[in-house]
Amino acid sequence: MVERRPEFAPLTCQGESTPAQQHIRVAPMRYGEIPRSADSMHRAFLSNPITAYNRVVDTAPFLDVRWKIRQNMTLLDAVIQGRVLSVNQGDALLIYGAPGSNQTSKIYNFFFDILQRFNTDELNARKSEFRVKIQKMVQTAFGEKAKDMYYIHILGTAPEAQGRGYASALVNAVTAMADVEGRDTWLITADATPFYERLGFAVVQEDSLGAENPNWSSKPVSICIMLRTRRHSELST
């Protein structure tokens, strides 16, 4: 099945955490945390360059309502799969992929297909541009190795909770799991390269959105694929 989550350009804190992060509790998200987490994700991504690139041409009615429905369904699907972690019951969250089945649920696909009907032609074109470029970048960077790696889908922190180390703790929790299994971790970002570099990631592919789009008058939106190679873990075998 085609992976759909990348269109949105864990456990006590572990891994390469700082002393200030040791008290942060990272845990699997529970169903009851989904509404608060979806609100955090919605507000965190309003300033994201990829979000801005898409939202400006999403002119159908009930824009924020539709986006919040999508985010709630995305989180519900991730909870069902056991692939989402949170801090402080939804102040910050991280959805990740791991080797094995990442097939989206029927309920997610049902709502996704309904929401797709609200897309304008230009919005569909921009999402297609993103998918095509990301697929090419991933193939160039990793090839078939990508399926054996961890992948950070979505990382978001509510604006009022930023600056507390929550995002770093979430990323460290995922990379710690990857290290235990002897696996690399990759991600897509448009505006957080310095943040991920501090956590051991490096840019391996770069491209941009909008450079060849006559309907986009602002500067192109940079997109990067970043990689963190596995580290030795005392727990790995």
HUPE-V745098 format. One record per pair of residues at least 24 apart in sequence whose ideal C-beta (glycine too) atoms are under 10 Angstrom apart, sorted by sequence separation. I is the first residue (numbers start at 0). J is the second residue. D is the distance in Angstrom with one decimal. If there is no record, write none. Layout:
I:J:D
I:J:D
//
This chain:
77:101:9.8
79:103:9.4
80:104:7.6
149:173:6.1
170:194:8.7
174:198:7.3
200:224:9.7
201:225:6.3
202:226:8.2
41:66:6.3
76:101:9.9
79:104:5.4
149:174:7.4
166:191:8.7
170:195:7.5
174:199:7.1
200:225:4.1
201:226:6.0
40:66:9.6
41:67:5.5
44:70:8.4
76:102:9.7
77:103:9.6
78:104:10.0
151:177:9.9
174:200:8.9
199:225:9.6
200:226:6.4
201:227:7.6
40:67:9.1
76:103:5.7
77:104:9.6
79:106:8.2
80:107:9.7
149:176:7.0
150:177:9.7
167:194:8.0
170:197:9.8
171:198:6.8
198:225:9.5
199:226:9.5
200:227:4.5
201:228:8.5
41:69:9.4
76:104:4.9
79:107:8.4
149:177:4.2
166:194:7.2
167:195:9.8
170:198:5.3
171:199:9.2
195:223:8.8
199:227:4.7
200:228:9.3
37:66:9.5
38:67:7.4
41:70:5.5
75:104:7.8
76:105:9.7
148:177:7.6
149:178:9.5
166:195:9.8
170:199:9.1
192:221:8.6
196:225:7.8
198:227:7.1
199:228:8.1
37:67:6.1
40:70:5.1
41:71:9.3
73:103:9.2
76:106:7.3
77:107:9.1
167:197:7.8
170:200:8.6
190:220:8.9
195:225:5.2
37:68:8.9
39:70:9.4
40:71:9.2
72:103:9.5
75:106:7.0
76:107:4.0
149:180:8.1
167:198:6.3
189:220:5.9
190:221:8.1
192:223:5.8
195:226:9.7
196:227:9.8
199:230:7.7
37:69:9.0
38:70:8.3
72:104:9.0
75:107:7.0
76:108:8.9
148:180:9.9
154:186:7.9
166:198:9.1
189:221:6.2
190:222:9.6
191:223:9.0
195:227:7.9
7:40:8.3
34:67:9.2
37:70:4.3
38:71:9.2
40:73:8.1
74:107:9.9
147:180:9.5
149:182:5.6
150:183:9.8
151:184:6.6
153:186:9.6
188:221:9.1
189:222:5.3
190:223:9.5
192:225:7.0
36:70:8.4
37:71:4.5
40:74:7.3
72:106:7.1
73:107:7.1
76:110:9.4
147:181:9.8
148:182:5.6
149:183:7.2
150:184:7.1
151:185:7.6
152:186:8.1
153:187:9.9
154:188:8.8
188:222:7.5
189:223:7.4
191:225:9.0
36:71:8.7
37:72:8.9
39:74:10.0
72:107:5.2
75:110:9.1
76:111:9.3
147:182:6.5
148:183:4.8
149:184:4.2
150:185:5.7
151:186:4.0
152:187:8.7
187:222:6.4
188:223:5.5
8:44:8.5
34:70:9.9
37:73:8.0
72:108:9.4
147:183:8.3
148:184:6.4
149:185:7.6
150:186:6.7
151:187:8.3
187:223:7.2
188:224:8.3
7:44:6.9
33:70:9.1
34:71:6.9
36:73:10.0
37:74:5.6
72:109:8.7
73:110:9.4
148:185:5.7
149:186:9.2
150:187:8.8
151:188:8.9
154:191:8.0
186:223:8.8
187:224:5.9
188:225:6.3
33:71:6.0
36:74:5.6
37:75:9.0
69:107:9.4
72:110:4.6
73:111:8.9
144:182:9.9
145:183:9.4
186:224:7.4
187:225:7.9
8:47:6.2
33:72:9.4
35:74:10.0
71:110:8.7
72:111:7.0
144:183:7.9
185:224:6.2
186:225:5.5
7:47:8.4
8:48:7.3
33:73:9.6
34:74:8.9
145:185:7.2
154:194:9.2
185:225:6.6
186:226:8.4
8:49:3.2
33:74:4.8
36:77:9.6
69:110:7.3
72:113:9.9
144:185:9.6
154:195:9.2
184:225:9.0
185:226:4.9
186:227:8.4
7:49:7.7
8:50:7.3
32:74:8.3
33:75:5.9
36:78:9.3
68:110:6.5
69:111:7.4
72:114:8.4
141:183:8.4
184:226:7.4
185:227:7.5
6:49:8.4
7:50:7.7
68:111:9.9
183:226:6.1
184:227:4.7
185:228:9.9
5:49:9.7
8:52:8.6
30:74:9.3
33:77:9.2
141:185:7.0
151:195:8.7
183:227:6.5
184:228:8.5
8:53:9.2
30:75:7.6
33:78:6.7
65:110:9.9
68:113:8.8
69:114:5.7
101:146:9.5
140:185:7.5
183:228:5.2
184:229:7.9
7:53:9.3
28:74:7.0
32:78:8.4
39:85:8.9
68:114:6.7
69:115:9.9
182:228:9.6
183:229:5.3
6:53:8.0
28:75:9.8
31:78:10.0
36:83:8.0
39:86:9.9
98:145:9.8
99:146:9.4
182:229:5.6
183:230:9.9
30:78:5.9
39:87:9.6
43:91:8.4
65:113:9.4
66:114:8.9
98:146:6.5
137:185:7.9
181:229:5.4
28:77:7.3
29:78:7.3
30:79:9.1
36:85:5.9
39:88:9.9
40:89:8.8
43:92:8.9
65:114:5.6
96:145:9.7
98:147:5.3
101:150:8.6
151:200:9.2
178:227:9.3
180:229:8.1
181:230:9.5
27:77:9.9
28:78:5.4
33:83:9.1
35:85:9.0
36:86:9.9
39:89:5.6
96:146:9.6
97:147:9.8
98:148:7.3
137:187:8.7
177:227:7.8
178:228:9.8
179:229:9.3
181:231:8.8
27:78:8.0
32:83:9.2
38:89:7.8
39:90:6.1
40:91:9.4
97:148:8.6
98:149:7.8
101:152:9.3
136:187:8.3
177:228:9.7
178:229:5.5
181:232:7.8
33:85:9.6
35:87:9.4
36:88:8.0
37:89:8.1
39:91:6.8
40:92:6.3
65:117:6.0
96:148:8.5
97:149:5.4
98:150:9.6
177:229:6.2
178:230:4.9
180:232:8.5
28:81:9.2
32:85:5.7
35:88:6.4
36:89:3.6
39:92:6.5
65:118:9.8
96:149:6.8
97:150:7.7
174:227:5.8
177:230:8.8
178:231:7.4
179:232:4.9
182:235:9.7
27:81:6.5
28:82:9.3
29:83:9.8
35:89:3.7
36:90:8.4
40:94:9.0
95:149:6.1
96:150:4.0
133:187:6.3
173:227:9.6
178:232:4.1
179:233:9.1
180:234:9.5
181:235:5.4
27:82:9.1
28:83:4.5
32:87:9.4
34:89:8.0
35:90:8.0
36:91:8.6
37:92:8.9
59:114:9.6
62:117:8.8
95:150:6.3
96:151:8.1
174:229:8.5
175:230:9.0
177:232:9.0
178:233:9.5
179:234:4.8
180:235:7.0
181:236:8.6
27:83:7.2
28:84:6.4
29:85:8.1
32:88:5.0
33:89:7.8
36:92:4.8
61:117:8.0
94:150:9.5
95:151:5.4
96:152:6.0
174:230:7.8
176:232:9.4
178:234:8.1
179:235:5.2
180:236:9.5
27:84:6.1
28:85:4.3
31:88:8.1
32:89:4.5
35:92:9.5
59:116:8.8
60:117:7.9
94:151:7.8
95:152:6.0
170:227:8.8
175:232:7.3
178:235:6.7
179:236:8.9
26:84:6.7
27:85:7.7
28:86:9.8
31:89:9.2
32:90:9.8
36:94:9.8
59:117:4.0
93:151:6.5
94:152:4.3
95:153:8.5
129:187:9.2
174:232:9.9
176:234:9.8
7:66:9.6
25:84:5.4
26:85:6.4
29:88:8.1
33:92:9.6
58:117:9.4
59:118:7.4
93:152:8.1
94:153:4.4
95:154:8.8
175:234:8.7
25:85:7.5
26:86:7.8
28:88:8.7
29:89:9.3
32:92:8.3
57:117:7.8
58:118:10.0
59:119:6.8
93:153:6.9
94:154:7.9
24:85:9.5
25:86:5.8
26:87:9.6
28:89:7.4
57:118:7.4
58:119:5.8
92:153:7.4
93:154:4.8
94:155:9.1
7:69:8.4
24:86:6.9
25:87:9.8
26:88:8.8
56:118:9.1
57:119:6.8
92:154:7.5
93:155:8.0
140:202:9.9
141:203:8.3
6:69:9.4
7:70:8.1
23:86:6.0
24:87:7.9
56:119:5.7
58:121:8.7
59:122:8.6
91:154:8.0
92:155:5.9
93:156:9.6
140:203:4.7
141:204:9.2
23:87:8.3
24:88:9.9
28:92:6.5
56:120:8.9
57:121:9.0
58:122:8.3
91:155:6.8
92:156:8.0
139:203:8.8
140:204:4.7
28:93:9.2
53:118:9.4
56:121:4.3
57:122:5.3
90:155:9.8
91:156:4.0
92:157:9.3
139:204:6.1
7:73:7.3
25:91:8.9
28:94:8.9
55:121:9.2
56:122:4.9
90:156:6.7
91:157:7.0
137:203:9.8
138:204:9.7
6:73:10.0
55:122:9.2
56:123:9.4
90:157:5.2
136:203:8.5
137:204:7.8
139:206:10.0
23:91:9.1
25:93:8.4
53:121:9.5
54:122:8.9
56:124:8.6
57:125:9.5
82:150:9.8
89:157:7.9
136:204:4.1
4:73:6.5
53:122:6.1
56:125:6.5
83:152:8.8
87:156:9.8
90:159:8.2
91:160:6.2
135:204:8.7
136:205:8.1
3:73:8.8
52:122:9.8
55:125:9.2
82:152:8.0
83:153:8.5
84:154:9.7
86:156:8.1
87:157:9.1
90:160:4.0
91:161:8.4
136:206:6.0
89:160:9.5
90:161:9.3
133:204:9.2
135:206:8.0
4:76:8.5
9:81:9.9
53:125:5.7
91:163:8.3
93:165:9.4
132:204:9.5
3:76:9.5
4:77:8.3
9:82:9.7
52:125:6.2
53:126:6.8
87:160:7.0
90:163:8.2
91:164:9.4
92:165:9.0
93:166:7.8
133:206:8.3
9:83:9.0
10:84:7.3
12:86:8.6
52:126:9.7
86:160:8.1
91:165:3.6
92:166:9.5
95:169:9.0
132:206:5.0
151:225:9.1
9:84:4.1
77:152:7.9
90:165:6.3
91:166:5.9
93:168:9.3
94:169:9.9
95:170:9.3
132:207:8.4
9:85:9.1
49:125:9.2
52:128:9.2
53:129:8.2
77:153:8.4
87:163:8.8
91:167:9.8
93:169:4.0
97:173:8.7
132:208:7.2
151:227:9.3
49:126:9.9
52:129:8.3
86:163:8.5
91:168:8.0
92:169:7.3
93:170:6.9
95:172:9.3
96:173:9.8
129:206:9.7
4:82:9.7
86:164:9.1
87:165:7.2
91:169:6.1
95:173:5.0
128:206:10.0
148:226:8.4
149:227:8.9
73:152:8.6
74:153:8.9
86:165:4.4
93:172:7.7
94:173:9.8
95:174:9.8
97:176:7.6
98:177:9.8
129:208:6.2
145:224:9.9
148:227:9.7
49:129:7.0
73:153:7.4
85:165:9.1
86:166:8.6
93:173:6.4
97:177:8.0
128:208:6.0
148:228:10.0
149:229:9.2
95:176:8.5
128:209:8.1
148:229:9.0
86:168:6.4
95:177:9.1
98:180:7.9
128:210:9.8
70:153:8.9
86:169:6.4
97:180:8.2
125:208:7.1
128:211:8.6
141:224:8.5
9:93:7.8
84:168:9.2
85:169:8.0
98:182:7.0
125:209:7.9
128:212:7.3
140:224:5.5
70:155:9.3
84:169:5.6
97:182:8.0
139:224:8.9
140:225:9.6
141:226:8.0
9:95:8.3
83:169:9.9
84:170:9.7
86:172:9.4
136:222:7.8
140:226:7.1
7:94:8.9
97:184:9.6
125:212:7.4
128:215:9.9
136:223:8.7
137:224:6.6
84:172:6.0
96:184:9.8
124:212:7.9
136:224:5.1
84:173:7.2
95:184:8.3
96:185:9.7
125:214:8.7
133:222:7.3
4:94:6.9
124:214:8.5
125:215:8.2
132:222:6.9
5:96:9.6
82:173:9.8
95:186:9.0
121:212:8.8
129:220:9.2
133:224:7.7
4:96:8.0
84:176:9.7
121:214:6.0
129:222:7.6
2:96:7.8
121:215:9.4
125:220:9.8
4:101:8.8
2:101:6.6
4:103:8.0
0:100:9.7
2:102:9.1
3:103:6.3
0:101:8.6
2:103:7.8
0:102:5.2
1:103:8.9
0:103:6.4
4:107:9.4
3:107:8.1
3:108:8.4
6:111:9.9
0:108:8.4
3:111:6.4
47:155:8.8
44:153:8.3
43:153:9.3
44:154:10.0
43:154:8.6
44:155:6.0
3:115:9.9
43:155:3.6
46:158:8.6
40:153:6.8
42:155:8.4
43:156:5.7
45:158:8.8
40:154:9.3
41:155:8.5
42:156:9.5
43:157:6.3
40:155:4.4
42:157:6.0
43:158:6.6
39:155:6.1
40:156:9.1
41:157:9.4
42:158:5.7
39:156:6.8
40:157:8.5
42:159:8.8
43:160:9.2
37:155:9.8
39:157:3.8
43:161:8.1
6:125:9.6
36:155:8.5
38:157:7.5
39:158:8.6
6:126:5.5
39:159:9.3
6:127:9.8
8:129:7.4
36:157:9.0
39:160:7.5
35:157:8.6
3:126:9.9
6:129:6.4
43:166:9.4
5:129:7.7
6:130:7.1
5:130:7.4
8:133:8.9
39:165:10.0
3:130:9.1
6:133:9.2
2:130:9.5
5:133:5.9
1:130:8.7
5:134:9.3
2:134:9.8
5:137:9.2
52:189:8.6
49:187:8.7
51:189:9.4
49:188:9.2
50:189:8.9
23:163:7.7
25:165:8.4
48:188:9.7
49:189:4.9
23:164:6.1
47:188:9.4
48:189:4.4
49:190:8.5
22:164:9.3
23:165:6.4
47:189:6.5
48:190:5.4
20:163:8.8
21:164:9.6
25:168:5.3
47:190:6.5
19:163:8.6
20:164:4.4
23:167:8.7
24:168:8.6
25:169:5.8
46:190:8.2
47:191:9.1
5:150:8.6
7:152:7.5
8:153:9.1
19:164:5.7
20:165:8.5
23:168:4.3
25:170:9.7
4:150:9.3
7:153:5.5
22:168:9.5
23:169:8.8
25:171:8.2
26:172:9.2
5:152:6.7
17:164:6.9
20:167:6.2
21:168:9.1
25:172:4.5
2:150:9.0
4:152:4.7
5:153:9.0
7:155:9.1
16:164:8.0
19:167:9.4
20:168:4.9
23:171:9.5
25:173:9.1
4:153:6.9
19:168:9.7
23:172:9.4
2:152:8.8
17:167:7.5
25:175:9.7
16:167:7.2
17:168:9.2
20:171:7.5
12:164:8.5
15:167:8.7
16:168:6.1
12:165:9.5
14:167:9.4
14:168:8.5
16:170:10.0
17:171:9.3
12:167:8.8
13:168:8.7
15:170:9.2
16:171:5.2
53:208:9.3
12:168:4.3
14:170:8.2
15:171:5.4
16:172:8.7
52:208:5.6
11:168:9.3
12:169:8.6
14:171:3.5
52:209:6.3
10:168:9.8
13:171:6.7
14:172:6.3
56:214:7.3
9:168:9.4
12:171:6.6
13:172:6.0
14:173:8.3
15:174:7.5
16:175:9.0
49:208:7.1
55:214:9.4
56:215:8.9
9:169:7.5
12:172:6.4
14:174:5.6
15:175:8.0
48:208:8.3
52:212:9.1
55:215:8.6
11:172:8.6
13:174:9.5
14:175:3.4
48:209:9.6
9:171:9.3
10:172:5.6
13:175:4.7
14:176:8.6
55:217:9.0
9:172:3.9
10:173:9.9
12:175:9.1
13:176:8.8
14:177:9.3
15:178:9.5
52:215:7.2
9:173:6.3
14:178:7.3
10:175:8.4
13:178:9.8
14:179:9.8
52:217:8.5
9:175:8.0
10:176:8.4
13:179:9.7
51:217:8.5
9:176:6.4
52:219:9.4
53:220:9.9
52:220:5.1
48:217:9.3
51:220:7.8
48:218:9.7
50:220:9.9
52:222:9.8
48:219:9.7
49:220:6.2
48:220:4.6
49:221:9.9
47:220:9.5
48:221:7.6
49:222:7.2
48:222:8.5
8:186:9.7
8:187:5.7
7:187:9.5
8:188:6.9
5:186:9.7
8:189:4.7
5:187:6.1
8:190:8.3
15:197:9.7
8:191:9.6
15:198:7.1
14:198:9.0
15:199:6.8
14:199:9.5
8:208:8.9
8:220:8.3
15:227:10.0
8:222:6.5
8:223:9.7
15:230:8.2
14:230:8.8
14:232:9.1
13:234:9.8
//
